[in-house]
Amino acid sequence: MTQKLICDCNRTMPLDAKALGVPMHTALCRQEVGSFLKALDGSEPILVACTQERGLFSELATQSEKPLVAPLRFVNIRELAGWTQEAEISTPKIAALLALADVPEADPVPVVDYQSQGRLIIIGPGAEALLWAEKLHTQLNVSVLCTESGALPSTREYPIYSGQVSKVEGYLGNFTVDWELKNPIDPEMCTRCGACVTACPENAIDDSFQIDMDRCKSHRACITACSGIGAINFDRSEVSRSAECDLILDLRPDAQMRMSQTPQGYFAPGTDPFAQSLVASQLITMVGEFEKPKYFAYNDKICAHGRNGKVGCSACIDVCSTGAIGSLFKNGQGQVEVNPNLCMGCGACATVCPSGAMRYNYPSVSHQGKQLKALITAYSDANSKSKSPQLAPTLLLHSLEAGAEVLDRLGRAAHLNPKRVEGLPAFVIPMGIEHIASTGLDLWLGSLAYGFGEVVLLLSGDEDPSYRAALEEQANLANAMLAAYQFPGARVQLIAMANKGDLPGVSSAMGRLRQRGALQSLGKPAVFAFSNQKRETLEATLEHFQKLAPVPLPVEGKPLPSSSLLGAIQIDTTACTLCISCVGACPEGAILDNPDAPQLSFIEKQCVQCGLCVQTCPESAITLQPRIATVEQRKEKVLLNETKPFHCISCGKAFGTLKLVELMLGKLALHDAFSGEALDRLKMCSDCRVVDMMKKEL
């Protein structure tokens, strides 16, 4: 059993020790620190309800004579509950936060390795780049690429190049930088002897050893002076250059890698000297072997990216801001390829994936389901005993680091200025996840099924625009699905900060939530466990919603936005020839043929609305129908089209459909190979057609 150490922070929080069922401390980090030291002697896990003094408690634990045999964990109840305007009625939320912190750690995930030998290339204006090269070259293996000329050092301590960058790609330990040499003088070949400077009649060459082409009058005296070295060439044809490195310090105002999450090992502090200093100190530490979690798991067998040379779903490729995901076709079959070294763990790919082929794994959805169950159970138990019971809690999801920082600042501001700043309402329970973009329909709707009244996503302002767009689209889809069941209100919302400093915006949003009050849950809480398979969790959730829905779904279902991962297909039976191309194209087995009869069937539950069938159909007879239907309808195998078989006029064997043969007769009747009596060959099976051709030739 976990030892819980809770402190009211010098009586600044109105905590109810009896309701929480634990002893209360007032100065755990000072006069009562002995209680913590005593807890260290036990063998049970320790949970300290204080994050401000995390460093102190961690240091005391490391200095203890008895090594820790159980985890030491921390949870913030002060800024999230005890320092808010509704602290008096926040006991259920505090109980929920304690329960969340007590959930066992997630299972470890595979790791991605990096190796850096300290090969650093500094890109930028010569003056700045060379300044940092002088400071770093004794600790790292430095090269410099000057995008603007600068005075070269008198000694050749490290390679110096010049030119304009054309491409930067890679990651820590495996970067490639390409550039174009724009000046006649190649600084890597130049010995800096100064002969060219002396020889130039226009003084177009200075101590940067680059030619000012605006001043140069083409006397070419510099070439004569440099003839023994050969560093100057006005007619150089090979201007492309490339270098490999482990680290990049990009000092240009317009950094080459302009994504929200740049690869490990790439730093672009811009022109701010202080930011450059911070990065420089970090670069020195990035030599050796490193690792990070492998954030994703990919199942190519259910991926709807492509079939038969056609591209269907490319949602994960489109949303990835780091360029880690690409398209790969082999033998006509398409799948995506993820570079784990470039992946920065945003999880947006899993959020938008309709089939669940791309799955976020840090932690897994099944582990997050356990966390949600712990939250809602603890809150509900404490709420039932509360003096002021509330309706269902709101789940506030946020990125672990950025979101936690925002909520900490909000709580402190609300404590010091309660009349001007709104803290978290008592019914709003925050839960940190690795990245806000990693959460999707299965988690949101599953949370509502568990008993939360709504789900609110806190976007802290540093997300890539594509992530925001994806989350807005998925939230609209979630609300459309809930509306189809006629549940009241939009239950999935976004709070989008303008930037990291937009605390007033968050405060206003919390004020609106508090004024509106908590919502009712959708009904009796679900008991199913979250699955790592996205569609399994979603199916269980929809089945639960169907039981709770105030009004049954109509027979024809309810339409959903075009972004839906649920839906049916419609077949134009007058155009469909039952060529069965769509069957081979469907990656999920939603479209089926019948080996014994010319029939086309469909199972709606399997369809992910990827559109491969639409693109593959030669007759353009298929259209997608995004909708939500009953569980029973979606599981049922439905006959979409059928026709009579066509029998060979020679041997009587069925070899196609009547409609297909009629179509061929109409299109090929005027072809020379099938004119006259030869037209009957189209009515024959392949074997009889060959026999007939041989007879006619004889």
Buried (B, 14 or more C-beta within 10 A) or exposed (E): EBBBBBBBBEEBBEBBEEBBEBEBBBEBBEEEBEBBEEBBEEEEBBBBBBBBBBEBBBEBBEEEEEEBEEEBBBBBBBBBBBBBBBBEBBBBBBBBBBBBBBBEEBEEBEEBEBEBEBBBBBBBBBBBBBBBBBBBBEBBBBBBBBBBBBEBBEEEEBBBBBBEBEEBBBBBBBBEBBBEBEBBBBBBEBEBBEBBBEBBEBEBBBBBBBBBEEEBEEEBBBBEBBEEBEBBBBEEEEBEBEBEBBBBBBBBEEBBBEBBBBBBBBBBBBEEEEEBEEBBEEBEEBBEEBEBBBBBBBEBEBBBBBBBEBBBBBBBBBBBBBBBBEEBBEEEBBBBEBBBBBBBBBBBBBBBBBBBBBBBBBBBBBBBBBBBBBBBBBBBBBBEEBEEEBEBBBBBBBBEEBBBBBBBBBBBBBBEEBEEBBBBBBBBBBBBBBBBBBBBBBBBBBBBBBBBBBBBBBBBBBBBEBBBBBBBBBBBBBBBBBBBBEBEEBBBBBBBBEEEEBBBBBBBBBBEBBEEEBBEBBBEBBEBEBBBBBBBBBBBBBBBBBEBBEEEBEEEBBBBEEBBBBBBBEBEBEBBBBBBBBBBBBBBEBBBBEEEEBBBBBBBBBBBBBBBBBBBBEBEBBBBBBBBBBBEBBEBEEEBBBBEBBBBEBEEEBBBBBBBBBBBBEEBEEEEEBEEEBBBBBBBBEEBBEEBBEEEEE
